[in-house]
Amino acid sequence: MPLDIRSHSLRVSAPLEAVLDSLNDPALLIDRRKKVCWLSAAAASLLGVSAAQAAGRPCWEVVASEVCGPQCPLDQDWEQRGVKCHVGAYLQQGEQKIPVTLNTTTVRNQAGRPVGLIESIRDVRQVSNLVSELRRNRDEILARESRMEAILNSISEGVFTTDDNLCVTSFNKTAQQITGWSEADVLGRPCYELLGFRPRELSPLQRTILCGTPVDDVETSFRHKSGSRIQVRVHTSLLKDAEGKVLGGVETFRDMGEMKRLAMRYMDQTPFWGIVGKSRRLHEVFDLVEQIKESDSTVLVTGESGTGKGLLARAIHLSGRRADKPFVKVNCSVFAETLLESELFGHERGAFTGAVKTTRGRFEVANGGTIFLDEIGEVSKNIQLKLLGVLQERAFERVGSSRPMQVDVRIIAATNKDLLKAVRNREFREDLFYRLNVIPIHLPPLRERREDIPLLADFTAEKFCERTGRKAKRLTPEAMALLSSYKWPGNVRELENVVEHGLVCSRGQTISPDSLPAYLLEATGVANGCGVRSGGWPEDTEERRILAALEAAKWNKKKAAESLQINRATLWRKMRRYEIA
């Protein structure tokens, strides 16, 4: 027998003692009186008491656990079958508390009556430390998530993330404000379904996850919760773990309608009102205007017709200290020589036939402010000489008078001619040229700042619709690509006319290529009428263009798409359509 049962005491046989001593967990034998009959070597070491010292002593004195006392769990263990586990116990050893679990097994006699308990003690300090560390990590993760949520909610752009199945995992407050959807509405839903992309239409984030290529500053539209469409500009990127595995994606977006309203409000309040553009060359002009705004130096603005020389002249005036004084414009090319002299300097009564009263000239009206002499290259030699006198002496005489009149004006002149060439051909006075050319500013033609075309086109369309009360329309990507590929000999003025033509002639909600003027379609190689496709080119021409672009780019899809003024996803779709491999 492994156990000898004598009266109320138990004795462990040598074979059982050897087995229990071999266990990793400390163990002790307790009789029905809750007195220790035996304990293993491991228990003696853990409890700091020898087997001889423990024998016959109450178990609560030997074990000294927090669970010992009036509510002793052993009272409930005598009738159990199998092993009973007690967690959350501690052993008190001096000032130290050791976390343990207590496992008990009932010992029964031959009649099946319980006569004692074998109690094993497991030191769970390592497990407890691990649990504590996990809790700290959990708290840190929760704190990080809270900080990240606060950061995302403070961003002025809409931000949402998805898993690798494109189901939404987070949706910041700005995204909720722009789209009308709450986070509870969208979590777990496919983003492409939520934002209203058609079944065969790849959303920007779908393209990113499928192709692995981020989308940068692409304009598209989302479906608002109300069902309306909102124009947005989006950026996308992949979410990866430390090993580079794709976990999902993130998309940020801005409300273009709000941006344009703010931009228009800003442009109305700045010195460059009405001058739209983000190109480097145009911003160099803006920077120069900022540098000279406190000066009264004469400015010569050059540039092709339609580039906005008049707008720039007004911007120079409004940015300077004379902004609250008159700004007077004279188009020198529309007057005959005699009329231009009177228009500029005024005339006395009776100075010529029809001069029935004394009239002030434009210089006199502009006194204290700015006079803008547009098309200065068209004036005659006689008027050039008189203008030279004004620039040198700041004085002039009315027609029919010999009395000089002092004038305080800033002079801004503009021309679309090459005045240096005119000087060499003796068509323009050299001394006047150098008097005018104190601060030269050249406005680049639209074909040299093509990055401004989409912004100008959208701005023009919105301003026209606001002015006429029409419903807002946008150019399709194909129509915008045609505008970007055209050479624009008429510059900004021609672009405004083309956009207005498209707005008036379009029947749908957008301006497509077939709404644009026929001459522009022909100039860009697009057939007019029924030959125009929604893609912007006739079938055969489009296929040839794509092949030519791919060959020129050595089959680099990104470069080919840029040269075609389309995005890479559109290029892939067209290549599949024409079976271009």
Secondary structure, 3 states (H helix, E strand, C coil): CCEEEECCEEEECHHHHHHHHHCCCCEEEEECCCEEEEECHHHHHHHCCCHHHHCCCEHHHHHCECCCCCCCHHHHCCCCCCEEEEEEEEEEECCEEEEEEEEEEEEECCCCCEEEEEEEEEECHHHHHHHHHHHHHHHHHHHHHHHHHHHHHHCCCEEEEEECCCEEEEECHHHHHHHCCCHHHHCCCEHHHHCCCCCCCCCHHHHHHHHCCCCCCEEEEEECCCCCEEEEEEEEEEEECCCCCEEEEEEEEEEHHHHHHHHHHHHHHCCCCCCCCCCHHHHHHHHHHHHHCCCCCCEEEECCCCCCHHHHHHHHHHHCCCCCCCEEEEECCCCCHHHHHHHHHCECCCCCCCCCCCECCHHHHCCCCEEEEECHHHCCHHHHHHHHHHHHHCEEECECCCCEEECCCEEEEEECCCHHHHHHCCCCCHHHHHHHCCEEEECCCHHHCHHHHHHHHHHHHHHHHHHHCCCCCEECHHHHHHHHHCCCCCHHHHHHHHHHHHHHHCCCCEECHHHCCHHHHHHCCCCCHHHCCCCCCCHHHHHHHHHHHHHHCCCCHHHHHHHCCCCHHHHHHHHHHCCCC
